[in-house]
Amino acid sequence: MREAVIVSTARTGLAKSWRGSLNMTHGATMGGHVVKAAIERAGIEAGEIEDVIMGCANPEGATGSNIARQIALAAGCPVTVSGVTVNRFCSSGLQTIALAAQRIIAGEGDVYVAGGVESISCVQNEMNMHFLKDPNLDSKKPEIYWPMLQTAEQVAKRYGIGREVQDHYGVQSQQRAVAAAAAGKFADEIVPITVTMGVADKNTGQLATREVTLSDDEGRRADTTYEGVSQIRSAVPGGVISAGNASQFSDGAGAVVVMDRALAEKRGLKPLGVFRGFAVAGCEPDEMGIGPVFAVPKLLARAGLKVQDIDLWELNEAFAVQVIYCRDRLGIDPDKLNVNGGAIAVGHPYGVSGQRLAGHALIEGKRRNAKYAVVTMCVGGGMGAAGLLEIL
């Protein structure tokens, strides 16, 4: 049976949405930059790629018009290399890796690029909302249209997870990410990108531009303390979700090269790991954050593994409340979970996060001599997704 391996990973630093370095950068520019870097790191020729598969949760505007095809061309791939854009909201970046691996295993191709791109700055506040809701569905299952914040508050209320434990988790994420960055643990993933960003004068409000080079994630706060986070105003009056215990809006892009294992070995390449499986599951939309509780058991059962067999877990930190619930319900060892922080500190460009988590799990897993890593996340609309990686 053919096996699919990941031979390289590359991503931008994650920039703060609206105020950060990528607030004027088109998705094709971001995506093309990381795809080109991933190809170079893999040591392959761009013309060998069967398809460029890119995830995007908001595929319109600066990330619309089949952004994956644009990215392939922006990366310098020949016109013979096609592209397809995939949307499964926050698991889009992981979904693309799974699709690439599945196509390799099925014998449809030998080399793929997979990843994701998201420009919250350029898209989210400009999205087309015309006729958004289906009246029939809205009358039967209105929660499908709830904003993620509302679902997070629901999980907190339904399962009795208070503000204090969420804030402590948020602080831990920041502290772990700050320590990891100081130790250079994100450096192997990031490829610096020079772009033009928009800047507003604090005194006059006048808009200007300047050239910047983004070479790191912008969301970490080394001065984070529980005392400080506990004083942050909740996002909704009387609620428990705040900026200190929720993921950061971020812009960015990331890509991996997925190859047939036999071909990689024939070329003398050194894969980072093998993609061993993928599972998705549905849950009630009003508590979409607990999706991993349903996806992870399906994934592990198919692989013949147990939670205790997994050496490293990357569970996307959409909100601290859902990570806490999933961690405790699944029985995940906190010392194996998000060991270098997560989206609360690093950022969450929706369509990119699956790629970022997979790439980081492979690199960090190798440092720790781990064998298995699981990447998992909740997904808007009431779903969970999970992928299994064997680290080489």
C-alpha positions in Angstrom: 0.0 0.0 0.0 1.3 3.5 -0.9 2.1 5.8 2.0 2.0 9.6 2.1 4.7 11.5 3.8 5.2 15.2 4.6 8.6 16.3 3.4 8.6 20.0 4.2 6.6 22.8 5.9 6.7 26.5 5.6 4.5 29.4 6.9 4.5 33.1 7.4 4.6 34.6 10.8 1.1 35.1 12.0 0.2 38.8 11.9 -2.5 40.6 13.9 -5.5 41.2 11.8 -6.3 44.8 10.9 -3.3 46.2 12.8 -0.6 43.8 11.8 2.0 43.4 9.0 -0.2 41.6 6.6 -3.2 43.9 6.7 -2.8 44.9 3.0 -1.4 41.6 1.6 -3.4 39.7 -0.9 -3.9 36.0 -0.4 -2.0 35.1 -3.6 1.1 36.9 -2.3 1.0 35.3 1.1 0.2 31.8 -0.3 2.6 32.0 -3.2 5.4 32.9 -0.8 5.0 29.9 1.5 4.3 27.5 -1.4 7.5 28.5 -3.1 9.4 28.1 0.2 7.9 24.6 0.9 8.8 23.5 -2.6 12.4 24.7 -2.2 12.7 23.1 1.2 11.4 19.8 -0.2 14.0 19.8 -2.9 11.6 19.1 -5.7 10.7 20.8 -9.0 7.5 22.8 -9.1 6.4 21.1 -12.3 6.2 17.8 -10.5 3.3 18.9 -8.4 0.0 17.3 -9.2 -2.2 19.9 -7.5 -2.0 22.8 -5.1 -4.7 22.3 -2.5 -5.3 25.3 -0.2 -7.7 25.8 2.6 -9.6 29.0 3.3 -12.5 29.7 5.6 -13.5 32.9 3.9 -12.8 32.3 0.2 -13.9 35.6 -1.3 -12.3 39.0 -2.0 -8.6 38.9 -1.4 -8.8 35.1 -0.8 -11.5 34.4 -3.5 -11.6 33.4 -7.1 -10.1 30.0 -6.4 -7.2 31.4 -4.5 -5.3 28.1 -4.7 -4.9 28.5 -8.4 -3.7 32.0 -8.0 -1.2 30.8 -5.3 0.2 28.1 -7.6 1.0 30.7 -10.2 2.3 33.3 -7.7 4.6 30.6 -6.3 6.2 30.3 -9.8 4.6 26.9 -10.6 4.2 26.3 -14.3 0.6 26.7 -15.7 0.4 22.9 -15.9 0.1 22.8 -12.1 -3.6 23.1 -11.0 -5.1 24.4 -7.8 -8.2 23.9 -5.7 -9.6 25.8 -2.7 -11.1 23.9 0.2 -13.4 25.2 2.9 -14.1 23.3 6.1 -13.7 26.4 8.3 -11.1 26.0 11.0 -10.0 22.6 9.8 -9.5 23.6 6.2 -5.7 23.5 6.4 -5.7 20.0 7.9 -8.4 18.9 5.4 -6.1 19.8 2.5 -3.3 17.7 3.9 -5.7 14.8 4.3 -6.9 15.2 0.7 -3.4 15.2 -0.6 -2.5 12.1 1.4 -5.6 10.3 0.3 -5.0 11.1 -3.4 -1.4 9.7 -3.1 -2.6 6.6 -1.4 -5.2 6.1 -4.1 -2.5 6.4 -6.8 -3.8 9.6 -8.4 -0.5 11.4 -8.1 2.9 11.4 -6.4 3.5 15.0 -5.2 1.1 17.6 -3.8 1.2 20.9 -2.0 -1.3 21.4 0.8 -2.0 24.2 3.2 -4.0 27.3 3.8 -4.4 31.0 3.6 -6.5 33.6 5.4 -6.7 37.4 5.3 -9.1 38.3 8.0 -8.0 41.9 7.6 -9.0 42.1 4.0 -12.1 39.9 4.0 -13.9 39.4 7.2 -15.5 42.8 7.5 -16.2 43.1 3.8 -18.0 39.7 3.3 -21.2 39.3 1.3 -24.0 38.7 3.8 -26.8 38.9 1.3 -29.4 36.1 1.9 -27.0 34.4 4.3 -29.6 32.3 6.2 -31.8 29.6 4.7 -35.3 30.4 6.3 -36.2 26.7 6.6 -33.0 25.7 8.3 -33.0 28.8 10.4 -36.4 27.8 11.8 -35.3 24.2 12.6 -31.6 24.6 13.6 -30.9 28.3 14.1 -27.7 27.5 16.0 -26.0 26.6 12.7 -25.8 30.4 12.2 -24.5 31.3 15.6 -21.2 33.2 15.9 -18.4 31.2 17.4 -18.4 33.4 20.4 -21.9 32.5 21.2 -21.1 28.8 21.0 -18.1 29.2 23.3 -20.3 30.9 25.9 -22.8 28.0 25.5 -20.1 25.4 26.2 -19.0 27.3 29.3 -22.5 27.5 30.6 -23.6 24.0 29.7 -20.5 22.3 31.2 -19.8 24.7 34.1 -16.4 25.9 33.0 -15.8 29.2 34.7 -13.8 32.3 33.8 -10.9 31.7 36.2 -9.9 28.3 34.8 -10.1 29.7 31.3 -8.0 32.7 32.1 -5.3 30.5 33.7 -5.3 28.4 30.5 -4.9 31.6 28.4 -1.9 32.7 30.5 -0.4 29.3 30.2 -0.7 29.4 26.4 1.1 32.8 26.3 3.8 31.7 28.7 4.5 28.5 26.8 4.6 30.3 23.4 6.9 33.0 24.8 9.3 30.4 26.1 9.2 28.4 22.9 9.9 31.4 20.8 12.9 32.4 23.0 14.2 28.9 22.4 13.8 29.3 18.6 11.2 26.6 18.4 9.2 28.3 15.7 12.1 29.4 13.6 12.2 26.3 11.4 8.6 26.9 10.3 8.6 30.6 9.4 9.8 32.1 6.2 10.1 35.9 6.5 8.1 38.0 4.0 8.5 41.6 3.1 5.2 43.4 2.4 3.6 46.8 2.5 1.3 47.4 5.4 -1.2 50.1 6.2 -0.6 52.3 9.3 -2.9 54.8 10.9 -1.5 57.8 12.7 -2.6 57.6 16.3 -3.1 61.4 16.6 -4.6 62.3 13.3 -6.1 59.0 12.1 -4.4 59.6 8.7 -3.6 56.5 6.8 -0.2 55.8 5.4 1.9 52.7 4.3 5.3 51.4 5.1 7.4 48.4 4.1 7.9 45.8 6.8 9.4 42.3 7.1 7.3 39.8 9.0 9.6 37.2 10.5 7.8 36.2 13.6 4.3 35.8 15.1 2.9 39.1 16.3 0.5 38.0 19.0 2.7 36.8 21.9 2.7 38.9 25.0 5.7 38.2 27.3 4.2 40.3 30.1 1.0 38.2 30.4 -0.1 37.5 34.0 -3.2 36.0 35.4 -3.9 39.3 37.2 -3.8 41.2 34.0 -5.9 38.7 32.0 -8.5 38.5 34.7 -9.2 42.2 34.4 -9.9 42.1 30.6 -13.5 42.9 29.9 -15.6 39.9 28.7 -16.6 40.0 25.0 -20.3 40.1 25.9 -21.8 41.5 29.1 -22.0 38.9 31.8 -20.0 36.4 29.8 -16.8 34.5 30.5 -15.0 34.7 27.1 -12.5 37.5 26.7 -9.5 38.4 24.6 -7.3 36.7 27.2 -8.8 33.3 26.8 -9.7 33.2 23.1 -7.8 32.9 19.9 -6.4 36.0 18.2 -7.7 37.2 14.8 -4.7 36.7 12.5 -3.6 36.8 8.9 -1.1 34.3 7.3 -0.4 31.4 5.1 1.3 28.0 5.3 2.0 25.0 3.1 3.5 21.5 3.2 4.7 19.2 0.5 3.1 15.8 0.6 4.7 12.9 -1.4 4.6 9.2 -2.1 6.9 7.7 0.5 8.7 5.4 -2.0 9.4 8.4 -4.3 10.7 10.4 -1.4 13.0 7.6 -0.4 14.2 7.1 -3.9 15.1 10.8 -4.1 17.0 10.6 -0.8 14.7 13.0 0.9 14.1 12.9 4.6 10.4 13.1 5.4 9.2 14.8 8.6 6.5 12.2 9.1 3.8 10.0 7.7 0.1 11.0 7.5 -1.6 8.1 9.1 -5.3 9.0 9.2 -8.0 11.6 9.3 -11.5 11.7 10.8 -14.4 14.1 11.0 -17.5 14.1 13.1 -20.6 16.2 13.7 -22.0 17.6 16.9 -24.7 20.1 17.9 -23.9 23.4 16.3 -24.6 25.3 19.6 -21.6 23.6 21.2 -19.4 23.2 18.1 -16.2 23.7 20.3 -16.4 20.1 21.6 -16.1 18.6 18.1 -12.8 16.9 18.9 -14.4 14.8 21.5 -16.2 13.0 18.7 -13.6 13.1 16.0 -10.6 11.9 18.0 -12.1 8.5 19.1 -13.0 7.7 15.5 -9.4 8.5 14.4 -7.8 6.4 17.1 -10.1 3.5 16.7 -9.3 3.2 13.0 -5.6 3.3 13.8 -5.9 0.8 16.7 -4.5 3.3 19.2 -5.6 4.8 22.5 -5.3 8.4 23.9 -2.3 7.2 26.0 -0.4 6.1 22.9 -0.2 9.7 21.5 3.0 11.5 22.5 2.0 15.0 21.3 -1.3 16.7 20.9 -2.0 19.9 19.0 -5.6 21.0 19.8 -6.5 24.3 18.2 -7.2 26.9 20.8 -10.2 28.6 19.3 -11.3 29.2 22.9 -9.8 28.1 26.2 -13.1 26.8 27.3 -13.4 24.2 24.5 -9.8 23.1 24.9 -10.3 22.5 28.6 -13.5 20.5 28.0 -12.0 18.4 25.2 -8.8 17.8 27.2 -10.6 16.6 30.2 -13.2 14.6 28.4 -10.7 12.8 26.2 -8.2 12.3 29.1 -5.3 14.1 27.4 -2.2 14.6 29.5 -1.8 18.4 29.9 2.0 18.0 29.6 1.5 16.6 26.1 -1.0 19.2 24.9 -0.1 22.4 23.1 3.4 22.2 24.6 4.5 25.4 22.9 1.3 27.3 23.3 -1.5 27.7 20.8 -3.8 30.0 19.0 -4.5 32.1 22.1 -0.9 33.3 21.9 0.2 32.5 18.4 -2.9 33.4 16.4 -5.6 31.7 14.4 -5.9 32.5 10.7 -8.8 30.0 10.2 -7.8 28.2 7.0 -4.1 28.1 8.0 -4.3 26.6 11.5 -4.5 23.0 10.5 -1.3 23.3 8.5 0.5 25.2 11.2 -0.4 22.7 13.8 0.6 19.7 11.6 4.0 21.3 10.7 4.7 22.3 14.3 3.7 18.8 15.6 6.1 17.1 13.2 9.1 19.4 14.1 8.4 19.4 17.8 7.7 15.7 17.8 11.1 15.1 16.3 12.8 17.2 19.0 11.0 15.1 21.6 11.6 11.7 19.9 7.9 11.2 19.8 6.2 8.6 17.6 2.6 9.8 17.3 1.1 13.2 17.2 -2.6 14.2 16.8 -3.8 17.4 15.3 -7.4 18.2 16.1 -9.8 21.1 16.2 -13.4 22.2 16.5 -15.1 23.3 13.3 -17.9 25.9 12.7 -21.3 24.5 12.2 -20.9 21.8 14.8 -18.0 19.5 13.7 -14.7 18.2 14.8 -11.6 17.1 12.8 -8.5 15.1 13.7 -5.4 13.9 11.9 -2.8 11.3 13.0 0.9 11.8 12.2 3.7 9.3 12.7 6.9 11.2 13.2 10.0 9.9 11.5 
